[in-house]
Amino acid sequence: MEKVKILTVGAGAVGAYFTGRLAQAGAEVSVVVRSDYDAVKANGFEIRSEAGDFRFTPHGVYRSAGEYPDTADYVFLTSKFFPEIDEAPLLRGALKSPSTVLVLIQNGIGIEDRLAEAFPEHEILSSIAYIGATRIQPGVVRQKGASDLKFGRFGGGDSAAGRRLASLFASASGVNAEFVENIAWFRWSKLLWNLPYNPVSVLGGGLETSAMTDCGPLEALTRALMEEVRAVAAAEGVDLPDALVDKNVEFTRAFPPYKTSMLVDFEAGRRMEVEAILGNVCRIARKHGIDVPRMETCYTLLSALAHRKSSH
Protein backbone atom coordinates (compact mmCIF):
# COMPACT_ATOMS: atom_id res chain seq x y z
CA MET A 1 0.00 0.00 0.00
CA GLU A 2 1.36 3.41 -0.97
CA LYS A 3 2.41 5.59 1.94
CA VAL A 4 0.27 8.56 2.92
CA LYS A 5 2.28 11.72 2.20
CA ILE A 6 1.97 14.59 4.65
CA LEU A 7 3.52 18.07 4.73
CA THR A 8 3.32 19.94 8.02
CA VAL A 9 3.57 23.72 7.69
CA GLY A 10 4.44 25.60 10.86
CA ALA A 11 5.71 22.49 12.62
CA GLY A 12 5.84 23.74 16.18
CA ALA A 13 5.12 21.67 19.27
CA VAL A 14 1.57 20.63 18.30
CA GLY A 15 2.37 19.91 14.66
CA ALA A 16 5.54 18.01 15.48
CA TYR A 17 3.73 15.83 18.02
CA PHE A 18 0.65 14.87 16.01
CA THR A 19 2.31 14.38 12.64
CA GLY A 20 5.32 12.79 14.29
CA ARG A 21 2.93 10.16 15.64
CA LEU A 22 1.59 9.69 12.10
CA ALA A 23 5.14 9.14 10.89
CA GLN A 24 5.50 6.43 13.55
CA ALA A 25 2.35 4.85 12.10
CA GLY A 26 3.94 4.67 8.64
CA ALA A 27 3.12 7.99 6.97
CA GLU A 28 5.77 9.88 5.01
CA VAL A 29 5.90 13.20 6.86
CA SER A 30 7.87 16.26 5.75
CA VAL A 31 7.92 19.59 7.58
CA VAL A 32 8.26 23.30 6.94
CA VAL A 33 10.06 25.04 9.81
CA ARG A 34 11.71 28.42 10.17
CA SER A 35 13.25 29.26 13.54
CA ASP A 36 14.13 25.62 14.27
CA TYR A 37 15.26 24.76 10.75
CA ASP A 38 18.94 24.08 11.54
CA ALA A 39 18.18 21.93 14.60
CA VAL A 40 15.45 19.91 12.88
CA LYS A 41 17.45 19.49 9.68
CA ALA A 42 20.38 18.13 11.67
CA ASN A 43 18.62 16.03 14.30
CA GLY A 44 14.88 15.87 13.64
CA PHE A 45 12.50 16.34 16.58
CA GLU A 46 12.98 14.93 20.05
CA ILE A 47 9.54 14.34 21.59
CA ARG A 48 9.40 13.87 25.36
CA SER A 49 5.96 12.46 25.97
CA GLU A 50 4.02 10.90 28.81
CA ALA A 51 2.81 8.38 26.21
CA GLY A 52 6.40 7.42 25.41
CA ASP A 53 9.42 9.40 24.24
CA PHE A 54 10.36 9.17 20.59
CA ARG A 55 12.46 10.82 17.92
CA PHE A 56 10.71 12.07 14.79
CA THR A 57 13.00 12.32 11.76
CA PRO A 58 11.02 14.01 8.96
CA HIS A 59 11.27 12.68 5.41
CA GLY A 60 12.14 16.21 4.29
CA VAL A 61 12.81 19.53 6.08
CA TYR A 62 12.11 22.79 4.23
CA ARG A 63 12.06 26.52 4.89
CA SER A 64 8.97 27.06 2.71
CA ALA A 65 6.11 24.98 1.31
CA GLY A 66 7.23 25.84 -2.23
CA GLU A 67 10.40 23.76 -1.70
CA TYR A 68 8.34 20.58 -1.20
CA PRO A 69 8.98 18.53 -4.36
CA ASP A 70 6.13 16.04 -4.06
CA THR A 71 2.31 16.07 -4.04
CA ALA A 72 0.99 15.64 -0.51
CA ASP A 73 -2.17 13.78 0.41
CA TYR A 74 -2.58 16.11 3.40
CA VAL A 75 -1.06 19.49 4.18
CA PHE A 76 -1.26 20.30 7.89
CA LEU A 77 -1.22 23.93 9.02
CA THR A 78 -0.45 24.00 12.74
CA SER A 79 0.77 27.56 13.32
CA LYS A 80 -1.18 30.00 15.47
CA PHE A 81 -3.84 32.11 13.76
CA PHE A 82 -3.18 35.85 13.36
CA PRO A 83 -5.58 37.69 11.02
CA GLU A 84 -3.00 40.09 9.61
CA ILE A 85 -0.92 37.16 8.33
CA ASP A 86 -2.09 35.93 4.94
CA GLU A 87 -1.66 32.18 5.25
CA ALA A 88 -2.54 31.39 1.63
CA PRO A 89 0.91 32.26 0.20
CA LEU A 90 2.53 30.09 2.88
CA LEU A 91 0.54 27.09 1.61
CA ARG A 92 0.08 27.68 -2.11
CA GLY A 93 3.35 26.06 -3.16
CA ALA A 94 2.33 22.78 -1.54
CA LEU A 95 -1.25 22.68 -2.82
CA LYS A 96 -0.37 21.47 -6.31
CA SER A 97 -3.29 19.09 -6.81
CA PRO A 98 -7.00 19.49 -5.97
CA SER A 99 -6.76 16.07 -4.31
CA THR A 100 -4.55 17.48 -1.55
CA VAL A 101 -6.55 18.01 1.64
CA LEU A 102 -5.79 20.94 3.92
CA VAL A 103 -5.86 20.10 7.64
CA LEU A 104 -6.02 23.02 10.08
CA ILE A 105 -5.06 22.49 13.72
CA GLN A 106 -5.67 25.94 15.16
CA ASN A 107 -7.60 27.58 17.98
CA GLY A 108 -10.51 29.95 17.66
CA ILE A 109 -13.56 30.75 15.58
CA GLY A 110 -13.61 31.87 11.94
CA ILE A 111 -10.11 30.61 11.22
CA GLU A 112 -11.08 28.62 8.11
CA ASP A 113 -12.95 31.25 6.08
CA ARG A 114 -10.11 32.96 4.23
CA LEU A 115 -8.41 29.69 3.29
CA ALA A 116 -11.69 28.23 2.04
CA GLU A 117 -12.03 31.30 -0.19
CA ALA A 118 -8.39 31.12 -1.35
CA PHE A 119 -8.51 27.38 -2.11
CA PRO A 120 -12.09 26.52 -3.10
CA GLU A 121 -11.01 23.37 -4.93
CA HIS A 122 -9.41 21.86 -1.81
CA GLU A 123 -11.25 20.08 0.98
CA ILE A 124 -10.53 21.52 4.42
CA LEU A 125 -10.50 19.39 7.56
CA SER A 126 -10.91 21.65 10.59
CA SER A 127 -9.26 20.21 13.70
CA ILE A 128 -9.27 20.95 17.41
CA ALA A 129 -6.40 19.76 19.59
CA TYR A 130 -6.69 19.03 23.28
CA ILE A 131 -3.03 18.72 24.17
CA GLY A 132 -0.34 20.04 26.44
CA ALA A 133 2.65 20.41 24.12
CA THR A 134 5.47 22.91 24.52
CA ARG A 135 8.65 23.63 22.56
CA ILE A 136 11.32 23.70 25.28
CA GLN A 137 14.31 24.26 22.97
CA PRO A 138 14.96 24.09 19.22
CA GLY A 139 13.71 20.74 17.94
CA VAL A 140 12.65 19.51 21.40
CA VAL A 141 8.99 19.15 22.40
CA ARG A 142 7.52 18.22 25.77
CA GLN A 143 4.02 16.72 25.81
CA LYS A 144 1.99 16.28 29.01
CA GLY A 145 -1.59 15.32 29.74
CA ALA A 146 -4.11 14.73 26.99
CA SER A 147 -3.26 14.31 23.32
CA ASP A 148 -6.73 14.29 21.78
CA LEU A 149 -7.81 15.51 18.36
CA LYS A 150 -11.28 16.11 16.92
CA PHE A 151 -11.49 16.85 13.21
CA GLY A 152 -14.12 17.12 10.54
CA ARG A 153 -14.95 18.58 7.16
CA PHE A 154 -15.26 22.37 7.23
CA GLY A 155 -18.95 23.00 6.63
CA GLY A 156 -19.93 19.66 8.14
CA GLY A 157 -20.84 16.25 6.76
CA ASP A 158 -18.98 13.07 5.96
CA SER A 159 -15.56 12.92 4.33
CA ALA A 160 -13.65 10.03 2.79
CA ALA A 161 -10.40 11.93 3.37
CA GLY A 162 -11.39 12.49 7.00
CA ARG A 163 -12.16 8.80 7.51
CA ARG A 164 -8.85 7.85 5.91
CA LEU A 165 -6.96 10.17 8.25
CA ALA A 166 -8.88 8.79 11.24
CA SER A 167 -7.83 5.29 10.21
CA LEU A 168 -4.19 6.37 10.07
CA PHE A 169 -4.41 7.98 13.51
CA ALA A 170 -6.03 4.80 14.85
CA SER A 171 -2.82 2.93 14.10
CA ALA A 172 -0.70 5.61 15.82
CA SER A 173 0.20 5.38 19.48
CA GLY A 174 -0.10 8.31 21.88
CA VAL A 175 -3.06 9.99 20.14
CA ASN A 176 -6.81 9.75 20.63
CA ALA A 177 -8.19 11.10 17.34
CA GLU A 178 -11.79 11.14 16.17
CA PHE A 179 -13.48 12.17 12.93
CA VAL A 180 -16.76 14.01 13.56
CA GLU A 181 -19.41 15.30 11.17
CA ASN A 182 -20.26 18.39 13.26
CA ILE A 183 -16.87 19.96 13.84
CA ALA A 184 -18.41 23.42 14.35
CA TRP A 185 -20.03 22.22 17.59
CA PHE A 186 -16.70 21.01 18.95
CA ARG A 187 -14.95 24.23 17.92
CA TRP A 188 -17.51 26.34 19.83
CA SER A 189 -17.38 23.88 22.72
CA LYS A 190 -13.62 24.33 23.06
CA LEU A 191 -14.06 28.10 22.87
CA LEU A 192 -16.38 27.83 25.87
CA TRP A 193 -13.20 27.07 27.85
CA ASN A 194 -10.63 29.07 25.89
CA LEU A 195 -12.46 32.39 25.83
CA PRO A 196 -12.91 32.83 29.59
CA TYR A 197 -9.77 31.29 31.00
CA ASN A 198 -7.14 32.53 28.55
CA PRO A 199 -7.92 36.29 28.71
CA VAL A 200 -8.72 36.34 32.44
CA SER A 201 -5.43 34.57 33.23
CA VAL A 202 -3.52 37.40 31.52
CA LEU A 203 -5.69 40.35 32.58
CA GLY A 204 -5.70 39.08 36.17
CA GLY A 205 -1.94 39.55 36.33
CA GLY A 206 -0.78 36.00 35.71
CA LEU A 207 -3.47 33.75 37.17
CA GLU A 208 -3.23 29.98 37.19
CA THR A 209 -6.39 27.97 36.65
CA SER A 210 -6.84 27.32 40.37
CA ALA A 211 -7.32 31.05 41.00
CA MET A 212 -10.10 31.17 38.40
CA THR A 213 -12.00 28.29 40.02
CA ASP A 214 -12.01 29.84 43.49
CA CYS A 215 -15.81 29.79 43.97
CA GLY A 216 -15.53 33.58 44.18
CA PRO A 217 -15.64 36.64 41.89
CA LEU A 218 -13.09 35.28 39.38
CA GLU A 219 -15.03 32.07 38.91
CA ALA A 220 -18.23 34.09 38.56
CA LEU A 221 -16.59 36.16 35.81
CA THR A 222 -15.47 33.07 33.88
CA ARG A 223 -18.96 31.59 34.16
CA ALA A 224 -20.53 34.82 32.88
CA LEU A 225 -18.13 34.82 29.91
CA MET A 226 -19.13 31.24 29.14
CA GLU A 227 -22.79 32.29 29.09
CA GLU A 228 -21.94 35.02 26.58
CA VAL A 229 -20.20 32.42 24.41
CA ARG A 230 -23.30 30.22 24.60
CA ALA A 231 -25.48 33.11 23.42
CA VAL A 232 -23.26 33.85 20.40
CA ALA A 233 -22.98 30.16 19.50
CA ALA A 234 -26.78 29.81 19.63
CA ALA A 235 -27.13 32.70 17.17
CA GLU A 236 -24.82 30.75 14.84
CA GLY A 237 -27.02 27.66 15.16
CA VAL A 238 -24.80 25.82 17.65
CA ASP A 239 -26.44 24.67 20.88
CA LEU A 240 -24.05 24.46 23.83
CA PRO A 241 -26.04 23.01 26.74
CA ASP A 242 -25.99 24.91 30.02
CA ALA A 243 -24.52 21.82 31.73
CA LEU A 244 -21.27 22.40 29.80
CA VAL A 245 -20.56 25.47 31.95
CA ASP A 246 -20.51 23.42 35.16
CA LYS A 247 -18.60 20.65 33.40
CA ASN A 248 -15.85 23.06 32.29
CA VAL A 249 -15.54 24.62 35.74
CA GLU A 250 -15.43 21.29 37.58
CA PHE A 251 -12.95 19.80 35.10
CA THR A 252 -10.68 22.82 35.54
CA ARG A 253 -11.03 22.79 39.32
CA ALA A 254 -10.06 19.10 39.49
CA PHE A 255 -7.06 19.51 37.18
CA PRO A 256 -3.67 20.41 38.71
CA PRO A 257 -3.16 24.23 38.56
CA TYR A 258 -1.49 25.41 35.38
CA LYS A 259 -0.98 28.47 33.21
CA THR A 260 -3.10 28.91 30.10
CA SER A 261 -1.38 28.95 26.71
CA MET A 262 -2.17 32.65 26.33
CA LEU A 263 -0.51 33.44 29.65
CA VAL A 264 2.53 31.37 28.69
CA ASP A 265 2.78 33.31 25.41
CA PHE A 266 2.35 36.64 27.19
CA GLU A 267 5.03 35.93 29.78
CA ALA A 268 7.42 34.71 27.07
CA GLY A 269 6.90 37.90 25.05
CA ARG A 270 5.17 36.04 22.23
CA ARG A 271 2.06 37.21 20.41
CA MET A 272 -1.29 36.15 21.81
CA GLU A 273 -4.22 34.77 19.80
CA VAL A 274 -6.45 37.72 20.69
CA GLU A 275 -8.44 37.84 17.45
CA ALA A 276 -9.00 34.10 17.01
CA ILE A 277 -10.22 33.61 20.58
CA LEU A 278 -11.91 36.96 21.30
CA GLY A 279 -12.07 39.37 18.38
CA ASN A 280 -13.84 37.13 15.88
CA VAL A 281 -16.46 36.15 18.48
CA CYS A 282 -17.11 39.79 19.38
CA ARG A 283 -17.65 40.59 15.70
CA ILE A 284 -20.10 37.70 15.33
CA ALA A 285 -21.97 38.95 18.41
CA ARG A 286 -22.24 42.45 16.92
CA LYS A 287 -23.50 40.97 13.63
CA HIS A 288 -26.35 39.31 15.50
CA GLY A 289 -26.97 42.26 17.83
CA ILE A 290 -26.04 40.25 20.93
CA ASP A 291 -24.81 42.15 23.98
CA VAL A 292 -21.57 40.64 25.33
CA PRO A 293 -20.23 43.35 27.67
CA ARG A 294 -17.71 41.21 29.56
CA MET A 295 -16.33 39.74 26.36
CA GLU A 296 -16.01 43.18 24.77
CA THR A 297 -14.24 44.50 27.89
CA CYS A 298 -11.74 41.62 27.86
CA TYR A 299 -11.16 42.10 24.13
CA THR A 300 -10.54 45.84 24.49
CA LEU A 301 -8.13 45.44 27.41
CA LEU A 302 -6.28 42.48 25.93
CA SER A 303 -5.91 44.24 22.56
CA ALA A 304 -4.43 47.28 24.32
CA LEU A 305 -2.06 45.08 26.29
CA ALA A 306 -0.96 43.20 23.19
CA HIS A 307 -0.39 46.46 21.29
CA ARG A 308 1.60 47.96 24.16
CA LYS A 309 3.78 44.85 24.44
CA SER A 310 4.45 44.70 20.68
CA SER A 311 5.45 48.40 20.55
CA HIS A 312 8.17 47.99 23.18
N, C-alpha and C positions, 0 to 999 in steps of 0.2 A: 504494500500500500504506500502510495506517495506521501511523503512527509507534508504536514501542514506548515506553510511558511508564514512567519509572523515578523513584522517590523514594529518595534516599540519606539515611539517618538516621545522625547522627554522622559527618558528612563531614569527617574529618580527612585526613591525608596519603594513606593507603591508599584510602579511599573516593573522595576527590577525583581521584586518579590513575585508578583503574580505571573509574569511571563517567564521568569526563571523557573518557576514550578512547571510551566507548560513545556519548557525545554527538557526538564527532567522526565516528563511524560512522553518525550519523543518528537516534539515539534522543533522545527528549525527556526530559531529566534535570533534575529539581528536587532541592533539597537542604534538609536541616534542619541548621542550625549554631547554636551558642550563642556561644562566646567570640569567634569570628571573624565574627559576623553582620554588623557594620557594614562591615568590609573587603570581604567577599564580596558583600554587597548592592550596594555601590558599584562594585566593580571585577571581580567574579568571582574565579576562581582563576588564578594564574600558576603554570604547571607547568614547572619547569626539569628536563629529562629528557635522559638520554644517547640516548634514541631519538628526540629531537627536541622542542624547547621548543614549548609551545602555551599559549594562554589558553582557559580553560573558563568560559564565561558560562552559568550555570544558567538553565533556563527560569523557575524560581521559586526564591526564597530565603525560608525560613521559620524561625521560632524553635521551632516544635513541629510534630509530624506532624499534629495536629488542624487546623492551618491549611491543609493541602494540600486544594485544592478539587476535585481530580479523582479518578479511580479508576486507580491504578497497575497496570501489568502485573506489575511487580517492585518490592518494597520491599527495599532493601539496608540491612542493619545492619552498620556497620563500626567501631563503637566497641569499646574494649577491654572484656573480660568481667570483671565484679566481682560475686561472688555476692550481696552484700548489696543490690545495685541491682536493683530489679524492672524488667526491660526491657519487660514487656508494656504498661504504661500509656504508655510512650514511643512505642509502635508502634500501639496500638489505633485511634487516630484515622485512621490511613492504611489500615488493613485493612478497607475498607468492603465488599468483595465477596469471596466465597470463591474467586474466580478469581485473586485477587492472590497471587503467590508471594513468600514471604519468603526472602531470600538473606542468609545469615550469612557474613561474612568476619571470622573471629575465631580467635585462637589457643586451643589447649588441648583438653582432653577433657571431655565431659559438658556442653558449653556449649549444646546444643540442647534438652535435656530439658524445661526449664521452659517454653520457648516452644512446644514441641510440645504440651504439656499445656494451655497458655493458649489456643492457636489450633488446635484439632484439625481444623478444616475447611480449613486452609490448608496447601498443600504447602510444605515447607522444603527449600531447596537449601543444603547445608552446603559451605562453601568454605574452601580453604587457600591463602593467598597466600605466594609466595616473591618478596619484593620489598624493596629498600632504598628506603624513602620516608620523608622527614622534613619536618615543618612547620618552616620556618626563620624565618618571621614571619607575621603574620596574612594569610591568603589566599595565601601563597606556599609551594610544595611543591618540594623537591628530590628527584629520583629517580635512583638509581645502581644499576648492576648489573642483576640479573634483574628481570623483571616477569612472573612466571608465576602462573597460577591453575589450581588443580584444584577442580572442584566436582561434586557429585552429590546425588541425592535422599537426605535423611536417612532411614535405614533400609535404603538400598540399592535397586538395581533401576533400570530405565529410567525416563525422564521426558521427555514431550513438551516441557514447559516448559524443562527443562535443555538439550535439544537445540536449542530455539529460541534460548536465550541463547548457546549455543556458536556458533551460526551468526552471531549479531550480533557476538560477539567476533572471529570469523574475519575480519570485514570491518573491524575496528579495527586501526590501526597501534600498535606499541609494546607489545603484549600477546600473550603465548603462553598461551592459555586452552584447557582441555580438560575435557569432560564425562566423568566416570567412573561406573561402576555400583557401585564398591566404595569409596566415599569414606572409610569407617571405616579401611580399611587405610592410606590416605594420611595421615589425621589422626594415627594412631599413628606412622606413619613419620616425620612431621615432629617429633612429640614426642621421638622418639629423639635428635634434635639439640637441640631446645629445652630439654628437661629437664636434661641435664647442663651445657650451656655457659652458659645464662642464670644459674642460681643460683650456679655456681662463680665466674663472672666478678665477681659482686657480693660473695660471701662471701670471695673471695680478695683483696679490697681494691682492686678496679678492674682486673681482668685483661683484656687483649685476647686475641683468639683464639690468637695465636701462643704465648702463655705456657701455654695449655692443650693445646697440641700439641707439647710439649717433649720427648717420648719419656721423660719422667720421672714423678715421683709425681702431678703434676696430670693428665697424660694418662691415667695408670692409673686415677685417680679417675673421670674422665669416662667411660672405657670400662666401669668397674664399674657406674656409674649407667645406662649404656645397657643393660647386661645385666639390670638390675632392671626397666627398662622393657619389655624383651622378655618377661620372665617374666609381668608383669602383662597385657600385650597377649595373650599366649598363653592366659591364663585367660579372656580375653574373646573368644576364638575368632579372634584375629588373629595370623597367623604372620609375624613379622619375621625374615627369615633372618639368620644370624650374620654373613654377609658384609656386611650393612649397617653393622655397627659399624666395620669397617675402611674402608668406603666413606666414611662420615661423617668419620672422623678424617683420612683422606687428602685429602678435599675441603677440609676446614677448614685443613689444613696448607698446601695449595697456594694458598689464597685470601689476598690481602693482609690483614695484621692489621687487625682492627676491633673495636669495642666492641659487645657484644650489645645488643639493644633493652632488656632489663631493666636493664642497667648504665647505659644512656643515661637511662632513666627515673629510676633511683635518683640519679644525679648531678645531674639537673635538679630533684630534689625532687618528682617525680611518683610516683603510686602504681604499684606493680609488680603484674603478673599472677600473684601467688603461688598463688592457689587454682586458677586455670585450668590452670596448668602443673605445679604440684606437689600441691596439696591434694587435688584430685579424684582424682588417680592413687593417692595414698596411701590414700584411702578405698576405692578399688576393690581395692587390694592387701589391705587388712584384711578386706574382704568375702569374698575368696577364701582368706584365711589364708596369704597369701604374705609372706615375710619380706623387707623392703626397707630394711635398716638405714641405708644411706647416703642414700637418698631421704628417709627419715623425719628424719634428722639435718639435712639441708639444709632441709627444710620447717620444722622447729622453729626453726632459727637465722634463716632468712629471715623467718618470721612475726614473730619477736621484733624483728628489725631494722626491719621495716615498721611495726610498732606503735610502736616508739620514735621513728621518724622522723615519724609522723603526729601524735604527741602533743606534738611540739615546735613 
